[in-house]
Amino acid sequence: LSKPPYCLVAAILMLVIYAAWMVVAVWQRPYFDPASNAINVAASLGCLVSTILILLARYDALGGLGEEAIVWILVSFNYLLPLVCLPVGLVLAYRHRSKHLAIAEELEGALPPSQLVELTSTRKKVDQSLNRSTLSLFASAFMLSA
């Protein structure tokens, strides 16, 4: 089979995109929740490894590795790795949240009651605004994809 050059170009572009995604996911950790960061890093690693593996398999660079082994490697990186990272991320998220709750309770305990009521009211308004903007973003993304 002849391998058209655009396949190689597309694979290289995918490698660049997935590598950039992984660097951002590992370095920036864009989510406040460590569980989301862990699953994001696992997903980016899975995509990067899958692209490399598919590219190597397409150009017969894997030597004696059979199709079944390649499939198992792909399944491992795309499904098993995120499944392993999810509980690790959940444990980290629980610890992270516990620390923040302890600090918040300590700070709120030092506030006079009037400021505590004002803080609670402001927090509720911020949460409602965040929920509305998140819902709007998801609805917009859904409408664009339809």
N, C-alpha and C positions, 0 to 999 in steps of 0.2 A: 504494500500500500504506500502510495506517495503521501507525504505529509505536507499539506499546504503551509506556506510561511505565516499566514494570518493566524493559524492555530498557535504557533509559537509566540507571536506578538500578543495575542489575547491572553495566553497563559502568563507571560511576563507581566502584563498589565495587572492581571489578577493578583499575582505575587506581590507587586508593589502596593496595591490597595490593601490586601490583607496584612502585609507587613506593617504598613502605616497604622492600620486599625489596631494591631497588636501592640505596637509601641505606645500609642495613645492610651489603650486600655491598661497597660502595665504601668506606665509612667504617670499618667494623669489621674487614674482611678476616678472617672467622671461621676460616679454615683455616690451618694451619701451613705448608702447601705452597702456594707462589705459583701453581703451575699450577692448583690447585683454585680459588684465589681468582679467577684470570683467567677460567676457564670459568664460574664462578658470576656474575661481573659481566656477562659476555657473555650468559648465559642470562637474567639479570634484565632487561638492556637489550632483548633480543629480545622478551621477554614484554610489557614496557612499550610498546615501539614497535608491536608487533602489535595490542595492545588499542586503542591510539590510532588506528591505521590502520583497523582494523575498525569502530570507532565512527564515524570520519569517513566511511568508505565507506557505512556503513549509513544515515547521515543526509545523504548526497549533498553532503558538504562538500569533496570533492576536485576539484571542477570537471571538467575534461576528462580526468582520469586514468582510463584504461581498466582493465578487469578484469585484463588480462594484466600491465600495469605493477604493479598492486597485488599480484598473485600473486608477481611477481619480487621486489618489495620485501619481502614476507613471507618468502619463501624465503631471501633474503639475510640478513635479520636473525635468522632462526631457525636456519639451518643454516650459511651461509657465515661469518658473524661468529664463532660459536663455533669453527668449524674453523680460522679464522685465529688466534684467541686461544689455542688449545691449544698450537701450537708455541711461541708467545711465552711462554706460561706454563711450558712445559717448560724452555726456556732459562733463564728466571728461577729456576725451581726448582733446576736444576743449579748455578747460581751460588750460590744461597742455601745449598744443601746443602754445596757445596765450602767455603764460608766457615765453616760450623758444624763440619765435619769437621776443618778446620785448627785451629780453636780447641780442639776436643775432644782432638786429638792433642797439642797443646801442653800442655794441662792434665794429661792422663793421663801424659805423659812426666815430669812433676814429682812424681808420686805414688810412694811406696814400693811394692814388689811386693805386700805384704799388703793394702794399701788398694785397689790395682788389682784384685786378685782379688775383694775384697768389692764393689767398684763394679760389676764385670762380673756378679757373681751377682745383685746388686740390680737391675741393668738388665734382666737376663733375666727376673726375676720380674715386674717392671713390664710388660715387653712381653707376657708370657703373660697377665697380668691384663687388659691392654688388649685383647688379641685375644679373650679370652673375653667381655668385656663388649660389644665390638663385634659379635661373632657373636650374642650374646643379643639385642642391640638389633635387628639385622637380622631375626633369626628372629621376634621379637615383632611387628615391623612387617609382616612377610610374613603372619603368622597373622592379624593384624588386618585386613589388606586382602583376605584370602581369604574 
